Amino acid sequence: MEYDVETIVVGAGVIGLAIARSLALSNQDVLVLEKNGHFGEETSSRNSEVIHAGIYYPKDSLKAKLCVEGKSRLYQYCENHNIPHKRTGKLIVATTPEECDVLENILNKAQDNNVQDLKFISKKEVSLLEPQLRCEQALLSPSTGIIDTHQYMLSLVGEIEANKGAIAYHAPFSKAEVIGGGFLVTSGDNQLRCKRLINSAGLGAQSVAHEISGLSPEFIPTRYLAKGTYFTASFPSPFKHLIYPVPNTASLGIHVTLDMAGQIRFGPDQEWVDTVDYSLDEGRSHGFYEAIRRYYPDLKDDSLQPGYTGIRPKLQSPGSSAQDFQILSKADHQIPGLICLFGMESPGLTASLAIAETVKKCL
């Protein structure tokens, strides 16, 4: 069978780009289909831009393994390609004595994931590091950092195109038929034959999967949407580190992050929604003031400004326990050349290069 292109990747978010770049560097003929007019317009550009250490995830989960491996790969990539980034370090803070026990559990989980650089610091030590911060105790994660996500994605795009790969914008995936030795992919009025098909459509991964003939619904998990709102501040950052409260079941809480320009932002909160809608409800700031003042009591009234919103594709329903990434291949669904990625939320940015290598090994 003759192919128009060897591999089609659906979705030009950070993970789809990392996958396409890895394949292009392996001399594969790669085309990325992106429904939007630019790369990374959804989840990849609406997050905290944090390089995570790999602390919170269950032992031996894909999230744990790929985050720890991806962190190392990403820092090295940033250094090799001059991508703006910074190892800011992160403080996970307990604001009550009861939360100190949670910090102990976090430390144990991090060690299970081979993250060995976390350490407890006392209330007095915290005050020396961050005088504006109030807490009973904290964990210091020195390998947590921040990255300019746009510049990172732009670099991935450059490598794809320099290695004879291509990205088609305004090219939504319509359907794919499994044919002898590959797939017939329809995008708008165009049809392309490919040997391999990678569904990295993020928020749209389930919709794409339902349009692939021969893929049983049992291999398409239900998608749940968690919307997060971010607010920025009208004052210079009082912190040098990222500041995180102890996490809850489905998010890491309203935390403090910095961008590469040093601007402070707070978020995200969490709101379960039914549709993808990036509008920002300024009224949600009321909950932010209460949450932030638990560790930053000097936050003044009316000092938060609307930032942006993002939506995560969750595989758990509201109130249920967190779920792992799903990277499904022939070993799962018995369709040669097809890879489907579901639930690619945080730490997807940090893990992106490791995810790409995992996908390549599955082909």
Secondary structure as UniProt FT lines:
FT   STRAND          5..10
FT   HELIX           14..25
FT   TURN            26..27
FT   STRAND          30..33
FT   TURN            39..40
FT   HELIX           43..45
FT   STRAND          50..51
FT   TURN            59..60
FT   HELIX           62..81
FT   STRAND          85..86
FT   STRAND          90..94
FT   HELIX           97..112
FT   TURN            113..114
FT   STRAND          119..122
FT   HELIX           123..129
FT   TURN            131..132
FT   STRAND          137..141
FT   TURN            142..143
FT   STRAND          145..147
FT   HELIX           149..162
FT   TURN            163..164
FT   STRAND          166..168
FT   STRAND          175..179
FT   TURN            180..181
FT   STRAND          182..187
FT   TURN            188..189
FT   STRAND          190..199
FT   HELIX           202..204
FT   HELIX           205..210
FT   TURN            213..214
FT   HELIX           217..219
FT   STRAND          224..233
FT   STRAND          242..245
FT   STRAND          255..258
FT   TURN            260..261
FT   STRAND          264..267
FT   STRAND          271..273
FT   HELIX           282..284
FT   HELIX           285..292
FT   TURN            293..295
FT   TURN            297..298
FT   TURN            301..302
FT   STRAND          304..314
FT   TURN            318..319
FT   STRAND          326..328
FT   HELIX           330..333
FT   TURN            336..337
FT   STRAND          338..342
FT   TURN            346..347
FT   HELIX           348..362
//
